[in-house]
């Protein structure tokens, strides 16, 4: 599973040929959550409140790039790195 961004100890990853809806995986310490790219709703898992706020802020800023990477995943192509949260 490629890591497309890393910030504040949070890893953002995507799987090739993953199930719909378009989403990404966020990992922080022992926590993992799946987040819908279009709605930014949590699909699965849990995340500490502060880490989740950072993840959602980052995802809001990079939603277009996340969808582009999702499309690359669907076609089993290399993903592009996305700038971390500044």
C-alpha positions as CSV (number, residue, x, y, z in Angstrom):
1,X,0.0,0.0,0.0
2,X,1.8,3.2,-1.1
3,X,2.1,6.1,1.2
4,X,1.1,9.2,-0.6
5,X,1.7,11.7,2.2
6,X,3.2,11.9,5.7
7,X,2.7,14.7,8.3
8,X,2.9,14.9,12.1
9,X,3.3,11.2,12.4
10,X,0.3,10.5,10.3
11,X,0.6,8.3,7.2
12,X,-1.9,8.6,4.3
13,X,-2.1,5.6,2.1
14,X,-4.1,4.0,-0.8
15,X,-4.5,0.4,-2.0
16,X,-4.5,-0.5,-5.7
17,X,-7.9,-2.0,-6.8
18,X,-9.5,-1.0,-3.4
19,X,-13.3,-1.1,-3.0
20,X,-15.6,1.8,-3.7
21,X,-16.4,4.5,-2.6
22,X,-13.2,6.4,-3.3
23,X,-11.3,6.6,0.0
24,X,-7.9,6.7,1.7
25,X,-6.4,5.1,4.7
26,X,-5.0,7.2,7.5
27,X,-2.7,5.6,10.1
28,X,-1.5,7.2,13.3
29,X,0.2,5.2,16.1
30,X,-2.1,2.1,16.6
31,X,-5.1,3.8,15.0
32,X,-6.3,3.4,11.4
33,X,-9.3,4.9,9.7
34,X,-10.7,4.9,6.2
35,X,-12.1,8.3,5.0
36,X,-14.4,8.9,2.0
37,X,-12.7,11.4,-0.3
38,X,-15.8,13.0,-1.6
39,X,-17.7,13.5,1.8
40,X,-14.7,13.2,4.2
41,X,-16.9,10.9,6.3
42,X,-15.2,8.2,8.3
43,X,-16.1,4.8,6.7
44,X,-14.3,2.6,9.2
45,X,-12.0,2.8,12.2
46,X,-11.2,5.4,14.8
47,X,-8.7,8.2,15.2
48,X,-7.8,10.5,18.1
49,X,-9.7,13.8,17.7
50,X,-6.6,16.0,17.1
51,X,-5.2,13.6,14.5
52,X,-8.5,13.4,12.8
53,X,-8.8,17.2,12.6
54,X,-5.4,17.4,10.9
55,X,-6.3,14.6,8.5
56,X,-9.6,16.3,7.5
57,X,-7.9,19.7,7.1
58,X,-5.3,18.1,4.8
59,X,-7.9,16.1,2.8
60,X,-10.0,19.2,2.3
61,X,-7.0,21.0,0.8
62,X,-6.0,18.1,-1.4
63,X,-9.4,16.5,-2.4
64,X,-8.7,16.9,-6.2
65,X,-5.3,15.3,-5.9
66,X,-6.7,12.5,-3.8
67,X,-9.3,11.7,-6.5
68,X,-6.5,11.7,-9.1
69,X,-4.6,9.2,-7.1
70,X,-7.8,7.1,-6.6
71,X,-8.2,7.0,-10.4
72,X,-4.5,5.9,-10.7
73,X,-5.2,3.2,-8.1
74,X,-8.1,1.9,-10.1
75,X,-5.9,1.6,-13.1
76,X,-3.1,0.0,-11.1
77,X,-0.7,2.8,-11.9
78,X,1.9,4.5,-9.7
79,X,0.5,7.1,-7.4
80,X,1.7,10.7,-7.0
81,X,2.9,12.0,-3.7
82,X,0.7,14.8,-2.1
83,X,2.2,17.7,-0.2
84,X,2.0,17.2,3.6
85,X,0.0,19.5,5.8
86,X,2.1,22.7,6.4
